[in-house]
């Protein structure tokens, strides 16, 4: 059961203080005392994370600190945690939730994500199978319940807006008819938005944790659970951070229940998701965060390989694909 408690009045120094000492004081206010508090490298959001060891306990825990602008995300996380656990998806147990001070105390699923543990999906076939089961369980959630969480549906309009950053930041490739390219992507988003199911929204190796020797995985970062295109989570899983080779991809798609007979929908989701990710990586680089920059070229390649297969992009031709490939390479160099 989740306990929701507020810290003692005056226990924290400032609303946005996320230092280890502040975490320690918050824990004391909850009746807990930390032996050790270690800051962790966070995700791309402004949340802060700490691994803590508590006096009298052998297991470590994770403290998450939410800034004021992500207060709604904290509320969604708590509700989604219960919803996903009830569907059989392995998610961290939420021990304490303190929306007033914007702290949460979570089960520590492990020291490394799947992305940190392996370099190729072929090294983790059982974990891939477990991840596909989790994606299918998410897709089977009650749609109205997921919609009630409050995250906007990943519909055609939102999918189009996600690509605006990519069109702005990817160097303009020579020989590409910009209006024609934009029309092709608009049509692709229309196709994707025609049928929506519950999706994690960022279901990839960086948000999966390998658990034990049985090949199970834990799922993280699910506060943006929402309705999205069929196949979107599988497209993310196989084409973001860890890139599945052709044989692994074919086997995974054969095992993905929601995609039975829907290969074109998967390919369209790969194109949109990969192009969107390229724009995100370039935006990070513009702000001085360069660690994702090496992913620009391979992520763009994941999209370009399906251009000839989709009616929306096939008409752009080989020259456009090659021009975009060169543009991605020049972005990495810059």
Secondary structure, DSSP 8 states (H G I E B T S, - for coil): --EE----TT-SSSTT---HHHHHHHHHHTT--EEEEEEE---SSS-EEEEEEETT-SSEEEEEE--GGGHHHHHHHHHHHHHHHHTT--B--EEEEETTTTEEEEE---SS-HHHH-SSGGG-HHHHHHHHHHHHHHHTS-HHHHHTT------HHHHHHHHHHHHHHS---TT--HHHHHHHHHHHHHHHTTSEEEE-SS-SGGGEEEETTTTEEEE---TT-EEEETTHHHHHHHHSSSB--HHHHHHHHHH-GGGTT-HHHHHHHHHHHHHHHHHHHHHHHHTT--TTTTHHHHHHHHHHTTGGGSHHHHTTHHHHHHHHHHHHHHHHH-
